Amino acid sequence: MRAQVDVKKGALLVPQRAVNELQGAFQVAVVGPDDKAEVRTVRTGERVNDRWVIEEGLHPGERVVVEGFASVKSGAPVKPKAAPAATAESR
């Protein structure tokens, strides 16, 4: 059973498949304004449906890699495409 005990206004939610777990640490790949990737360690909060709440390591408006995390390396150029609305919108 889950009960709502807290409301986090302005929480950052990212699709669960955009978050990679490696030896107990969570990472996301962020696409910078120069279309180069940066792999970052983040601190996750609760899961909400198919999304993670990101507590630290990500800022509002940053673009995250949803598909193909395994082939992304920090500093490598990427060709970003917008995710479908169902994936990109917050719930």
Buried (B, 14 or more C-beta within 10 A) or exposed (E): EEEEEEEEEEBBBBBBBBBBEEEEEBBBBBBEEEEBBBBBEBEBBEEBEEBBBBBEBBEEEBBBBBEEBEEBEEEEEBEEEEBEEEBEEEE
